Amino acid sequence: MATNDSGFTEAGLRRLREVLERHVESGKIPGLVALVGRGGRTHVEAIGTMRHGGGPPMRRDTIFRMASTSKPVTMAAAMVLLDECRLRLDDPVDPWLPELADRQVLRRPDGPLDDTVPARRPITVRDLLTSTFGLGTDFESMTSPIRAATFERLDYSVASGPAPHQDEWMRRLGELPLQYQPGVRWQYDLSNEVTGVLVSRVAGQPLEAFLRERILGPLGMKDTGFHVPADRIDRLPPLYGPDPQTGEFAVWDQAAGGMFSAPPVFQGAGGGLASTADDYHAYFRMLLNHGVHDGERILSRAAVELMTTNRLSPEQMKARGAMFDGVAHLSSGQGAAGGWGFGMSVGTSRDDYAPVGRFGWFGGTGTTAYADPTHQLTGILLTQVGLSTPDSPRAMADFWTTLYQALD
């Protein structure tokens, strides 16, 4: 089989493009950008258009709302503070996040909000970084009173509108009891937002400013941030959410005048970044290179290993697995099984085509980014079709299937 110097077979890369083209030609995904990197070599496909029904073509430098694929990048800011001993993993967070001091915990995870007991210990930095601080999206109690209360006070999705300043957001969080004792159960998402506030307060500056100074700037991630400046907004496609029943396209967020067209009041570490395929490639290559980028150390080797190895106990991993039991059709090939490091999935067993140790995550706007240390491989697929239907998840699954087949 013919090969090229990229570490992939030519036939494999042809198949990758053909499979992705089929998804665009089906009319289900207007356009996408795919990047695969191995051994310092990069192959990029930009297919389709930025808008449903036509418009400008997708380009390599198209900017995408990364949604939860933000998590692996924003967590690096906390790792810088750990490296510098400005944070310690087992220190209580109370000095910086007094809103989380002296917690009450629900007697039963699905019980009434006023039936509580005192927390057995303070919340620590480790609890936040491992998503085990006691509150978050729990996929086995989605109809519980605490879930409804958390959503009402703290959600700022497309439908909910913008979040308040981080101090007001933390005040609202502090009014809620925890659902579980600190350190007991893995729960999704909320801990990443709290970690972003923690970083901001410890660093004494906005999260984005610290992230740019210590991570984004040194890596050359010039198109990554919590909003898209006016001189680049033409590179941001609309975000679509197809109707789950009919498949009809609806715009969740426009580019000009939309949620990313101005700096947000709350810089959401859990899902607030916009970025490009090349910017994300630089970040994941740095992780594969043990924290070094172009000869400059960004993170310590130990920090990268902490982020990219499983930090959960077997009991906590059961909750992690439960996350996808009911939505397997929306998560195929996305690290649904396995462990969790700091801000990302870590493969603890073979996940379809991917070997043990692959790390990264995906986002509800139709984005996925993972790195595979075994093959020194990075894969990034970016769309702006939300997970309201299985269309972008199927494209992601096919991307990973054909990518691993293309390895030389």
C-alpha positions as CSV (number, residue, x, y, z in Angstrom):
1,M,0.0,0.0,0.0
2,A,1.4,3.4,-1.0
3,T,2.5,5.6,1.9
4,N,3.5,9.2,2.3
5,D,5.8,10.9,4.8
6,S,3.0,11.8,7.1
7,G,2.8,8.5,8.9
8,F,-0.5,7.6,7.2
9,T,-1.2,5.6,4.0
10,E,-2.3,7.5,1.0
11,A,-5.3,5.1,0.5
12,G,-6.2,5.6,4.2
13,L,-6.2,9.4,3.9
14,R,-8.3,9.1,0.7
15,R,-10.9,7.0,2.5
16,L,-10.9,9.4,5.4
17,R,-11.8,12.3,3.0
18,E,-14.3,10.2,1.1
19,V,-16.1,9.2,4.3
20,L,-16.2,12.8,5.6
21,E,-17.4,14.0,2.2
22,R,-20.3,11.6,2.4
23,H,-21.5,13.2,5.6
24,V,-21.4,16.7,4.0
25,E,-23.0,15.5,0.8
26,S,-25.9,14.0,2.9
27,G,-27.0,17.5,3.8
28,K,-26.8,16.7,7.5
29,I,-23.6,18.6,8.1
30,P,-22.9,21.8,6.1
31,G,-19.2,21.7,6.5
32,L,-16.3,20.5,8.7
33,V,-12.6,20.8,9.2
34,A,-10.5,17.6,10.1
35,L,-6.9,17.6,11.1
36,V,-4.7,14.5,11.7
37,G,-1.1,14.8,12.9
38,R,1.6,12.3,13.5
39,G,5.3,12.6,14.0
40,G,5.4,16.3,13.2
41,R,3.4,15.9,10.0
42,T,-0.1,17.3,9.5
43,H,-2.9,16.5,7.1
44,V,-6.0,18.8,6.9
45,E,-9.3,18.4,5.2
46,A,-11.7,21.4,4.9
47,I,-15.0,20.2,3.4
48,G,-18.3,21.9,2.6
49,T,-19.6,25.3,3.5
50,M,-19.9,27.4,6.7
51,R,-23.6,27.8,6.3
52,H,-26.4,25.3,5.8
53,G,-27.5,25.7,2.2
54,G,-24.3,27.3,0.9
55,G,-22.2,30.3,1.6
56,P,-18.4,30.6,2.0
57,P,-16.4,27.4,2.0
58,M,-15.0,25.9,5.2
59,R,-11.3,26.8,5.5
60,R,-8.5,25.5,7.6
61,D,-8.6,28.6,9.7
62,T,-12.4,28.5,10.4
63,I,-13.1,29.3,14.0
64,F,-15.4,26.9,16.0
65,R,-17.3,27.0,19.3
66,M,-15.5,24.2,21.1
67,A,-18.1,23.6,23.8
68,S,-16.9,20.9,26.2
69,T,-13.8,20.3,24.1
70,S,-12.6,23.5,26.0
71,K,-12.1,21.5,29.2
72,P,-8.7,19.9,28.3
73,V,-7.2,23.3,27.4
74,T,-8.6,25.4,30.3
75,M,-7.5,22.9,32.9
76,A,-3.9,23.6,31.9
77,A,-4.1,26.9,33.7
78,A,-4.7,25.1,36.9
79,M,-1.7,22.9,36.2
80,V,0.6,26.0,35.9
81,L,-0.5,27.0,39.4
82,L,0.2,23.5,40.7
83,D,3.6,23.5,39.1
84,E,4.4,26.8,40.8
85,C,3.1,25.6,44.2
86,R,0.5,28.4,44.2
87,L,-2.0,25.6,44.5
88,R,-1.7,22.2,46.2
89,L,-3.9,19.3,45.3
90,D,-5.0,18.5,48.8
91,D,-5.4,22.1,50.1
92,P,-9.0,23.2,50.9
93,V,-10.3,25.7,48.4
94,D,-12.0,27.8,51.1
95,P,-9.4,30.7,51.1
96,W,-10.1,31.4,47.4
97,L,-13.7,30.1,47.2
98,P,-15.3,31.1,50.5
99,E,-18.7,30.4,48.9
100,L,-17.8,26.7,49.1
101,A,-16.8,26.7,52.8
102,D,-18.8,24.8,55.4
103,R,-20.9,22.8,53.0
104,Q,-24.1,21.0,53.7
105,V,-24.7,17.7,51.8
106,L,-28.0,16.1,50.8
107,R,-28.9,13.2,53.0
108,R,-30.1,11.4,49.9
109,P,-28.9,12.3,46.4
110,D,-32.5,12.6,45.1
111,G,-33.9,14.0,48.4
112,P,-35.3,17.5,49.2
113,L,-32.9,20.4,49.3
114,D,-33.4,21.1,53.0
115,D,-32.7,17.5,54.2
116,T,-28.9,17.8,54.7
117,V,-26.0,16.8,56.9
118,P,-22.7,18.7,57.3
119,A,-19.9,17.8,54.9
120,R,-17.3,15.5,56.4
121,R,-14.4,17.6,55.2
122,P,-13.7,20.7,53.1
123,I,-13.6,20.6,49.3
124,T,-10.0,20.4,48.0
125,V,-8.3,21.4,44.8
126,R,-8.1,17.7,43.9
127,D,-11.9,17.4,44.2
128,L,-12.4,20.1,41.6
129,L,-9.8,18.9,39.2
130,T,-11.2,15.3,39.2
131,S,-14.8,16.5,39.0
132,T,-15.6,14.9,42.4
133,F,-16.4,18.0,44.6
134,G,-19.9,16.9,45.2
135,L,-22.1,18.7,42.6
136,G,-22.5,18.6,38.8
137,T,-24.5,16.8,36.2
138,D,-25.3,13.4,37.5
139,F,-26.7,11.1,34.8
140,E,-28.4,8.8,37.2
141,S,-30.5,11.5,38.9
142,M,-31.5,13.9,36.2
143,T,-35.0,14.4,37.7
144,S,-33.8,15.1,41.2
145,P,-34.6,18.4,43.0
146,I,-30.8,19.3,43.2
147,R,-30.5,18.9,39.4
148,A,-33.4,21.3,38.8
149,A,-32.0,23.8,41.3
150,T,-28.5,23.7,39.8
151,F,-29.9,24.2,36.3
152,E,-32.1,27.1,37.3
153,R,-29.3,29.0,39.1
154,L,-26.2,28.2,37.1
155,D,-27.0,27.2,33.5
156,Y,-26.0,29.6,30.7
157,S,-26.5,27.5,27.6
158,V,-27.7,28.8,24.3
159,A,-31.3,28.7,25.5
160,S,-30.6,30.3,28.9
161,G,-28.7,33.4,27.9
162,P,-25.4,34.7,29.4
163,A,-24.1,34.0,32.8
164,P,-23.5,36.7,35.4
165,H,-20.1,37.8,36.7
166,Q,-18.1,34.9,38.3
167,D,-18.6,36.3,41.8
168,E,-22.4,36.4,41.4
169,W,-22.3,32.9,39.8
170,M,-20.3,31.6,42.8
171,R,-22.8,33.2,45.2
172,R,-25.6,31.3,43.6
173,L,-23.6,28.1,43.7
174,G,-22.9,28.7,47.4
175,E,-26.7,28.7,48.1
176,L,-27.0,25.1,47.1
177,P,-26.2,22.0,49.1
178,L,-23.8,19.4,47.6
179,Q,-25.4,16.3,46.2
180,Y,-22.6,14.0,47.4
181,Q,-19.8,14.2,50.0
182,P,-16.6,15.8,48.6
183,G,-14.4,13.3,46.8
184,V,-17.0,10.5,46.6
185,R,-18.6,10.6,43.2
186,W,-17.6,11.8,39.7
187,Q,-20.1,14.3,38.2
188,Y,-19.8,16.1,34.9
189,D,-19.1,19.7,34.0
190,L,-19.7,22.0,37.0
191,S,-16.3,21.4,38.6
192,N,-14.6,22.7,35.5
193,E,-16.4,26.1,35.7
194,V,-15.5,26.3,39.4
195,T,-11.9,25.6,38.6
196,G,-11.9,28.5,36.1
197,V,-13.0,30.8,38.9
198,L,-10.4,29.3,41.3
199,V,-7.6,30.0,38.7
200,S,-8.8,33.6,38.2
201,R,-8.8,34.3,42.0
202,V,-5.4,32.7,42.7
203,A,-3.8,34.3,39.7
204,G,-5.4,37.7,40.5
205,Q,-6.5,38.2,36.9
206,P,-9.3,37.1,34.5
207,L,-9.0,33.4,33.5
208,E,-8.5,34.3,29.8
209,A,-5.7,36.7,30.6
210,F,-3.8,34.1,32.6
211,L,-4.5,31.4,30.1
212,R,-3.2,33.6,27.3
213,E,-0.1,34.6,29.1
214,R,0.9,31.0,30.2
215,I,-0.7,28.6,27.6
216,L,-2.3,30.2,24.5
217,G,0.4,32.8,23.8
218,P,3.5,30.5,24.2
219,L,1.7,27.9,22.0
220,G,0.9,30.4,19.3
221,M,-2.9,29.7,19.8
222,K,-3.8,33.1,18.4
223,D,-7.3,32.2,17.4
224,T,-8.4,30.7,20.8
225,G,-10.3,32.7,23.3
226,F,-13.7,33.3,25.0
227,H,-15.0,35.4,22.1
228,V,-14.2,36.0,18.5
229,P,-13.0,39.6,17.7
230,A,-14.9,41.6,15.1
231,D,-12.1,41.3,12.5
232,R,-12.4,37.5,12.6
233,I,-16.1,37.0,13.1
234,D,-16.5,36.2,9.4
235,R,-14.5,33.0,10.1
236,L,-17.1,31.8,12.6
237,P,-20.0,29.7,11.2
238,P,-23.5,29.7,12.7
239,L,-24.1,27.0,15.3
240,Y,-26.9,24.7,14.2
241,G,-29.2,22.4,16.3
242,P,-31.2,20.2,14.0
243,D,-34.7,19.3,15.2
244,P,-34.5,15.8,16.8
245,Q,-37.8,14.7,15.1
246,T,-37.6,16.3,11.7
247,G,-33.9,17.0,11.3
248,E,-34.8,20.5,10.1
249,F,-31.9,22.9,10.7
250,A,-32.4,25.6,13.4
251,V,-29.8,28.2,14.2
252,W,-28.7,28.0,17.9
253,D,-26.3,30.9,17.7
254,Q,-25.4,33.3,14.9
255,A,-21.8,34.6,14.4
256,A,-22.4,38.4,14.2
257,G,-24.4,39.5,17.2
258,G,-24.2,36.0,18.7
259,M,-22.9,34.7,22.0
260,F,-19.3,34.8,20.8
261,S,-19.3,38.2,19.2
262,A,-18.4,40.1,22.4
263,P,-16.3,39.2,25.5
264,P,-18.5,37.3,28.0
265,V,-19.0,38.5,31.5
266,F,-18.4,34.9,32.7
267,Q,-15.4,33.1,31.1
268,G,-16.6,29.6,31.3
269,A,-13.8,27.1,31.6
270,G,-16.2,24.2,31.0
271,G,-17.2,25.1,27.5
272,G,-16.5,28.7,26.6
273,L,-13.6,28.6,24.1
274,A,-13.7,29.2,20.4
275,S,-10.7,27.9,18.5
276,T,-9.3,26.4,15.3
277,A,-8.0,23.0,14.3
278,D,-4.4,24.2,14.2
279,D,-4.6,25.9,17.6
280,Y,-5.8,22.6,19.1
281,H,-3.2,20.6,17.3
282,A,-0.5,22.8,18.9
283,Y,-2.0,22.2,22.4
284,F,-2.3,18.4,22.0
285,R,1.1,18.1,20.5
286,M,2.5,19.8,23.5
287,L,0.8,17.2,25.7
288,L,2.2,14.4,23.6
289,N,5.7,16.0,23.9
290,H,5.5,15.9,27.7
291,G,4.8,19.6,28.2
292,V,7.3,21.0,25.7
293,H,6.5,23.1,22.6
294,D,9.3,24.2,20.1
295,G,11.9,23.7,22.8
296,E,10.0,25.8,25.4
297,R,8.5,24.1,28.5
298,I,4.8,25.0,29.0
299,L,3.9,22.4,31.7
300,S,6.1,20.1,33.7
301,R,6.2,16.5,32.6
302,A,4.6,15.5,35.9
303,A,1.7,17.9,35.3
304,V,1.0,16.4,31.9
305,E,1.0,12.9,33.3
306,L,-1.4,14.0,36.1
307,M,-3.8,15.5,33.5
308,T,-3.6,12.6,31.1
309,T,-3.8,9.5,33.3
310,N,-6.9,8.2,35.1
311,R,-7.5,9.8,38.5
312,L,-10.7,8.0,39.4
313,S,-11.3,5.0,41.6
314,P,-13.2,1.9,40.3
315,E,-16.3,3.1,42.1
316,Q,-16.1,6.6,40.7
317,M,-15.6,5.2,37.2
318,K,-19.0,3.5,37.5
319,A,-20.6,7.0,37.6
320,R,-18.4,8.0,34.7
321,G,-19.7,5.1,32.6
322,A,-23.3,5.8,33.5
323,M,-22.9,9.2,31.8
324,F,-23.4,7.6,28.4
325,D,-25.7,4.6,29.1
326,G,-28.8,6.5,27.8
327,V,-27.1,8.4,25.0
328,A,-24.7,5.9,23.4
329,H,-25.9,7.0,19.9
330,L,-24.6,10.5,20.7
331,S,-21.2,9.4,21.9
332,S,-19.8,6.7,19.7
333,G,-16.1,6.7,19.6
334,Q,-15.9,9.6,22.1
335,G,-14.2,8.0,25.1
336,A,-17.6,7.0,26.6
337,A,-16.0,4.3,28.6
338,G,-12.9,4.6,30.8
339,G,-11.4,7.0,33.2
340,W,-11.0,10.7,33.7
341,G,-7.9,12.8,34.2
342,F,-8.0,16.5,34.8
343,G,-10.5,17.9,32.4
344,M,-10.5,15.1,29.9
345,S,-11.3,11.5,29.2
346,V,-8.5,8.9,29.5
347,G,-8.8,5.5,27.9
348,T,-8.4,2.7,30.5
349,S,-9.4,-0.1,28.1
350,R,-9.6,-0.3,24.3
351,D,-12.3,2.0,23.0
352,D,-13.4,0.6,19.7
353,Y,-10.5,1.6,17.4
354,A,-8.5,3.6,19.9
355,P,-5.9,2.0,22.3
356,V,-5.5,2.4,26.0
357,G,-4.2,5.8,27.0
358,R,-5.8,8.0,24.4
359,F,-6.9,11.3,26.0
360,G,-9.1,14.2,25.0
361,W,-12.8,15.0,24.9
362,F,-15.7,16.2,22.7
363,G,-18.2,18.9,22.7
364,G,-21.9,19.4,22.3
365,T,-21.4,21.7,19.3
366,G,-20.0,18.8,17.2
367,T,-16.3,19.0,18.1
368,T,-13.8,16.3,19.0
369,A,-10.1,16.4,19.8
370,Y,-7.9,13.5,21.2
371,A,-4.3,12.5,21.3
372,D,-2.9,9.0,21.3
373,P,0.5,8.5,22.9
374,T,0.8,4.9,21.6
375,H,0.8,6.1,18.0
376,Q,2.0,9.7,18.7
377,L,-1.2,10.7,16.9
378,T,-3.5,13.7,17.2
379,G,-7.0,13.8,15.6
380,I,-9.3,16.8,15.5
381,L,-12.7,17.0,13.8
382,L,-14.7,20.3,14.1
383,T,-18.3,20.9,12.9
384,Q,-20.9,23.3,14.2
385,V,-23.9,20.9,14.2
386,G,-25.0,20.3,17.8
387,L,-25.7,16.9,19.3
388,S,-29.5,17.3,19.1
389,T,-29.4,14.5,16.5
390,P,-26.9,11.6,15.9
391,D,-25.5,13.3,12.7
392,S,-22.4,14.9,14.0
393,P,-21.6,12.0,16.4
394,R,-21.8,9.6,13.5
395,A,-19.3,11.8,11.6
396,M,-17.0,11.8,14.6
397,A,-17.2,8.0,15.0
398,D,-16.5,7.6,11.3
399,F,-13.6,10.0,11.6
400,W,-11.9,8.0,14.3
401,T,-12.7,4.7,12.5
402,T,-11.0,5.8,9.3
403,L,-8.2,7.7,11.0
404,Y,-7.0,4.5,12.8
405,Q,-7.3,2.5,9.5
406,A,-5.1,5.1,7.8
407,L,-2.1,4.6,10.2
408,D,1.0,3.5,8.3
